[in-house]
Amino acid sequence: MNRLDLTLRIACVCVLIIYTVVPLSYRINMSLTSILSAEAIENAVKEFQAPDSFSFKKFSQLCGLTSKSPKEVKDVFQILDDDNSGFIEESELKFFLQRFVPGARTLTDAECKGFLSAADDDNDGKIGVEESFSPATEFLIMVQS
């Protein structure tokens, strides 16, 4: 085996380890700044540093999410869907701000419940859609309202 073959094998093993061990959301998290301005994200997160101050509608406006296309909003939804279930559950909402800025505070239980009640039209305890709709419809409606 020559040196190039060995290098390629090592690279393949490294890629497999990354895709096996590192959650998808961490691998694509950098794409948030390809959709939203890093400065706008930072300012939006700073606005809600105090516990029980979070407003999804205001956050969406501040970070620029309300002006994005449905596809871009869907891309953000997929990044926030940490377990890739097609839904954003309450456990994922708790870390909502941290998905935008690592080290940001977690949402309080009251904020998570308020977020869910505003976006969960079918009362299934998660933000998502029925199988007959395209993914992220509830989230899109919430962002655009």
Summary of the structure (lengths in Angstrom):
residues: 145
radius of gyration: 17.7
end to end distance: 60.5
largest distance: 60.6
contacts: 377
relative contact order: 0.13
helix: 63%
strand: 3%
